[in-house]
Amino acid sequence: MNKPKIVLLAGKGESTNIVYHRLLQHIAFAAVVIEEPVNKKNFKEKNKKIRYSKGHWPNDVSNTGC
């Protein structure tokens, strides 16, 4: 049976290693992206860009993607 594939977006650290190795038993990784920490303002801006690129508008609760 094929394992589902995901992309892991994480920061450097022991917890990333733990999560990666635990998930590896159950899934395959399409990619693992390790990023440097960002401050709260940059995180909000980045999240907004991702939401806009997927067609999710901040005030549109009917299309949250969840």
C-alpha positions in Angstrom: 0.0 0.0 0.0 1.3 3.5 -0.9 1.9 5.8 2.0 0.3 9.3 1.7 2.8 12.1 0.9 3.1 15.4 2.7 5.3 18.4 2.8 6.8 19.1 6.3 7.4 22.8 7.0 9.4 23.2 10.1 12.2 25.0 12.0 15.5 23.6 13.1 15.4 21.7 16.4 15.0 18.5 18.3 11.2 18.6 18.0 11.5 18.6 14.2 13.6 15.5 14.3 11.2 13.7 16.6 8.2 14.6 14.5 10.0 13.7 11.2 11.1 10.2 12.5 7.7 9.5 14.0 5.8 10.4 10.9 8.2 8.6 8.7 6.8 5.3 10.0 3.4 6.2 8.6 3.8 8.5 5.7 6.2 9.5 2.9 7.6 13.0 2.5 7.3 14.9 -0.8 9.6 17.5 0.7 10.9 18.7 4.0 11.4 22.5 4.3 13.5 23.8 7.2 13.0 27.6 7.7 14.6 30.1 10.0 12.2 31.6 12.6 10.2 34.6 11.6 8.8 37.4 13.7 5.0 37.7 14.2 4.6 40.5 11.7 6.4 38.6 8.9 4.5 35.4 9.7 1.1 37.2 9.4 2.2 38.7 6.0 3.5 35.4 4.7 0.2 33.7 5.8 -1.8 36.3 4.1 0.1 35.8 0.8 -0.4 32.1 1.0 -4.2 32.5 1.6 -4.5 35.0 -1.3 -2.6 32.7 -3.6 -5.1 29.9 -2.8 -8.1 32.1 -3.3 -8.9 32.4 0.4 -9.8 35.9 1.5 -9.5 36.9 5.1 -13.1 37.8 5.6 -14.5 34.8 3.6 -15.4 32.2 6.3 -17.2 30.1 3.7 -13.9 29.3 2.0 -11.4 28.7 4.8 -9.9 25.6 3.3 -10.4 23.6 6.5 
